[in-house]
Amino acid sequence: MEGVLHLQKQLLDYTLSLFKEGYLNDEFKELQSLQDESNPEFVVEVVSIFFEDSQRLINELAKALDHKCIDFNKVDAYVHQLKGSSSSIGANKVQMACIPFRTNCQDKNIEGCLKCLQHVKEEFASVKDKFETLFKLEQQLLEAHASNPM
């Protein structure tokens, strides 16, 4: 039982740190509120889809910015999509990194776009790592509950 309480505190502290450090925002709380006993993996599934789609978008952005003649409208559309999906799961730092990226697209600033792409890649990798740690802690807590029923 003490192990379960320790894991609960660890999970709570870690989750709070993600909000405090700006990795997550209230949209993530909204996403969590949609999960229930009938679909206990809902958040993990939605975030996993976000990871897959975002990685695809980042790859498309890199390809689009590597062309000799850049279609800034296309790049902006990819960034807009990434910003929206980041917003919908509460991935605040990725969402915020997309704002100057869109401005650089509208200004047709290739140097700015390339710098923003690098920043988006870094924030995406960081938030992915944070989510994976969060989900591991949640899984450990579920396993501890299963082995120590109340």
C-alpha positions as CSV (number, residue, x, y, z in Angstrom):
1,M,0.0,0.0,0.0
2,E,2.9,2.4,0.8
3,G,4.3,1.8,-2.6
4,V,1.0,2.7,-4.2
5,L,0.9,6.0,-2.2
6,H,4.4,6.8,-3.2
7,L,3.6,6.2,-6.9
8,Q,0.5,8.3,-6.6
9,K,2.6,11.2,-5.2
10,Q,5.3,10.7,-7.8
11,L,2.7,10.8,-10.6
12,L,1.0,13.9,-9.2
13,D,4.3,15.7,-8.6
14,Y,5.5,14.9,-12.1
15,T,2.2,15.9,-13.7
16,L,2.2,19.2,-11.8
17,S,5.8,19.9,-12.9
18,L,4.7,19.5,-16.6
19,F,2.1,22.2,-16.1
20,K,4.4,24.4,-14.1
21,E,7.2,24.1,-16.7
22,G,4.8,24.9,-19.5
23,Y,4.9,21.5,-21.3
24,L,1.2,21.0,-20.8
25,N,-1.8,23.3,-20.5
26,D,-5.5,23.0,-19.5
27,E,-6.4,21.3,-22.8
28,F,-4.6,18.2,-21.4
29,K,-6.8,18.2,-18.4
30,E,-9.8,18.4,-20.7
31,L,-8.5,15.4,-22.6
32,Q,-8.0,13.5,-19.4
33,S,-11.6,14.3,-18.4
34,L,-12.8,12.4,-21.5
35,Q,-11.2,9.1,-20.3
36,D,-13.3,6.7,-18.2
37,E,-13.6,3.0,-17.3
38,S,-15.1,2.2,-20.6
39,N,-12.0,3.5,-22.4
40,P,-9.1,3.6,-19.9
41,E,-6.5,3.9,-22.6
42,F,-8.1,7.0,-24.3
43,V,-5.5,9.5,-23.4
44,V,-2.6,7.2,-24.4
45,E,-4.3,6.4,-27.7
46,V,-5.0,10.1,-28.6
47,V,-1.5,11.2,-27.6
48,S,0.0,8.3,-29.6
49,I,-1.9,9.4,-32.7
50,F,-0.6,12.9,-32.0
51,F,3.0,11.6,-32.0
52,E,2.5,9.8,-35.3
53,D,0.8,12.6,-37.1
54,S,3.2,15.2,-35.7
55,Q,6.2,13.3,-36.8
56,R,4.7,12.9,-40.3
57,L,4.1,16.7,-40.4
58,I,7.6,17.5,-39.2
59,N,9.0,15.3,-41.9
60,E,6.8,17.0,-44.5
61,L,7.9,20.4,-43.2
62,A,11.6,19.4,-43.6
63,K,10.9,18.1,-47.1
64,A,9.0,21.3,-48.1
65,L,11.7,23.6,-46.7
66,D,14.4,21.6,-48.6
67,H,12.9,22.4,-52.0
68,K,14.6,25.0,-54.2
69,C,11.3,26.8,-54.7
70,I,9.5,26.7,-51.4
71,D,5.7,26.8,-51.3
72,F,5.3,28.9,-48.1
73,N,1.5,28.4,-48.2
74,K,2.0,24.7,-48.0
75,V,4.6,25.0,-45.2
76,D,2.2,27.3,-43.3
77,A,-0.6,24.8,-43.8
78,Y,1.5,22.1,-42.2
79,V,2.5,24.3,-39.3
80,H,-1.1,25.4,-38.8
81,Q,-2.1,21.7,-38.6
82,L,0.7,20.9,-36.2
83,K,-0.3,23.9,-34.0
84,G,-3.9,22.8,-33.9
85,S,-3.1,19.2,-33.0
86,S,-0.7,20.3,-30.3
87,S,-3.3,22.6,-28.9
88,S,-5.9,19.9,-28.9
89,I,-3.9,17.6,-26.6
90,G,-2.4,20.4,-24.5
91,A,1.2,20.2,-25.8
92,N,1.8,23.8,-25.0
93,K,5.5,24.2,-25.9
94,V,5.0,22.7,-29.3
95,Q,1.9,24.8,-29.9
96,M,3.9,28.0,-28.9
97,A,6.8,27.1,-31.1
98,C,4.5,27.1,-34.1
99,I,3.4,30.7,-33.6
100,P,6.7,32.3,-34.8
101,F,7.0,29.6,-37.4
102,R,3.7,30.7,-39.0
103,T,4.9,34.3,-38.9
104,N,8.1,33.4,-40.8
105,C,6.0,31.5,-43.3
106,Q,3.8,34.5,-43.9
107,D,7.0,36.7,-44.2
108,K,8.5,34.1,-46.6
109,N,11.6,34.0,-44.4
110,I,13.4,30.8,-45.2
111,E,16.1,31.3,-42.5
112,G,13.5,32.0,-39.9
113,C,11.5,28.9,-41.0
114,L,14.5,26.7,-40.7
115,K,15.3,27.9,-37.2
116,C,11.7,27.5,-36.2
117,L,11.6,23.9,-37.7
118,Q,14.6,23.1,-35.5
119,H,12.9,24.6,-32.5
120,V,9.7,22.6,-33.2
121,K,11.7,19.4,-33.5
122,E,13.3,20.0,-30.2
123,E,10.1,20.9,-28.4
124,F,8.3,17.9,-30.0
125,A,11.1,15.5,-28.9
126,S,11.0,17.0,-25.4
127,V,7.3,16.7,-25.0
128,K,7.3,13.2,-26.4
129,D,9.8,12.2,-23.8
130,K,7.8,13.9,-21.0
131,F,4.6,12.1,-22.1
132,E,6.4,8.7,-22.3
133,T,7.6,9.2,-18.7
134,L,4.1,10.3,-17.6
135,F,2.5,7.2,-19.2
136,K,5.2,4.9,-17.6
137,L,4.4,6.3,-14.2
138,E,0.6,5.8,-14.8
139,Q,1.3,2.2,-15.9
140,Q,3.4,1.5,-12.8
141,L,0.6,2.9,-10.6
142,L,-2.0,0.7,-12.4
143,E,0.2,-2.4,-11.9
144,A,0.8,-1.5,-8.2
145,H,-3.0,-1.2,-7.7
146,A,-3.5,-4.6,-9.4
147,S,-1.0,-6.3,-7.1
148,N,-2.3,-4.5,-4.0
149,P,-6.1,-4.4,-4.2
150,M,-7.8,-2.4,-1.5
